[in-house]
Every structure is written in C-alpha cells, then in structure tokens.
Amino acid sequence: MSTVQEIESAIEQLPKEDVSKIALWLEDRLQSQWDKQIAEDAGSGKLDKFFAELTADDDSETDLDEVLGKEEF
C-alpha cells in the first residue's frame, strides 16, 4: 500500500480532469462515511436526546448549533 505522500505525489502528476475525478470520488466516499456514521448513531440512540431537545413542544426556538455545542458525542 502506498503512503499518503506517494499518493499525493502521484496525484500531482495527473491531468486536471483526473484530479477532478479523484476529488469527486473522495467527496462521495466522505459523504457515504458520514451518512453511515449518522445512521449508526441514530440507530444506537446516541442522537435521541438531541432530537428530543430539537423537537420539544415548547414556545422557544432551538438552534441546532446550540444543541450540538452543549455536549460532544
């Protein structure tokens, strides 16, 4: 397996079109990983308290950044 430096060096040698294809592939891969992590966290109940706080039936507005900033998960 190549090191990150070897991969970076190889990418530097590629034509612009191929670099764009790699960038899109990486973006898709990262998005898929994010989706998988969110699904796992939701399935395990890890996000339940955040969802409950966001959907609480009160008259105040809750900002998602506020909820997520209260505690790391």
CORRAPE-V643921 format. One record per backbone hydrogen bond with DSSP energy under -0.5 kcal/mol. CO is the residue of the C=O (numbers start at 1). NH is the residue of the N-H. E is the energy in kcal/mol with one decimal. If there is no record, write none. Layout:
# CORRAPE-V643921
co=CO nh=NH e=E
co=CO nh=NH e=E
This chain:
# CORRAPE-V643921
co=3 nh=7 e=-2.3
co=4 nh=8 e=-3.0
co=5 nh=9 e=-2.4
co=6 nh=10 e=-2.3
co=7 nh=11 e=-2.5
co=8 nh=12 e=-2.0
co=9 nh=13 e=-0.8
co=10 nh=13 e=-0.8
co=11 nh=14 e=-1.4
co=15 nh=18 e=-0.6
co=15 nh=19 e=-2.0
co=16 nh=20 e=-2.2
co=17 nh=21 e=-1.9
co=18 nh=22 e=-2.3
co=19 nh=23 e=-2.5
co=20 nh=24 e=-2.3
co=21 nh=25 e=-2.3
co=22 nh=26 e=-2.9
co=23 nh=27 e=-2.3
co=24 nh=28 e=-2.5
co=25 nh=29 e=-2.5
co=26 nh=30 e=-2.8
co=27 nh=31 e=-2.4
co=28 nh=32 e=-2.4
co=29 nh=33 e=-2.3
co=30 nh=34 e=-2.4
co=31 nh=35 e=-2.8
co=32 nh=36 e=-2.4
co=33 nh=37 e=-2.5
co=34 nh=38 e=-2.6
co=35 nh=39 e=-2.4
co=36 nh=40 e=-2.5
co=37 nh=41 e=-2.8
co=38 nh=42 e=-2.8
co=39 nh=43 e=-2.6
co=40 nh=44 e=-1.9
co=41 nh=45 e=-0.5
co=41 nh=46 e=-1.5
co=41 nh=47 e=-0.9
co=42 nh=45 e=-0.9
co=45 nh=48 e=-1.3
co=47 nh=51 e=-2.6
co=48 nh=52 e=-2.9
co=49 nh=53 e=-2.0
co=50 nh=54 e=-2.2
co=51 nh=55 e=-2.0
co=53 nh=56 e=-0.6
co=56 nh=58 e=-1.8
co=61 nh=63 e=-0.5
co=63 nh=66 e=-0.6
co=63 nh=67 e=-2.0
co=64 nh=68 e=-2.7
co=65 nh=69 e=-1.8
co=66 nh=70 e=-0.8
co=67 nh=70 e=-0.8
co=67 nh=71 e=-0.6
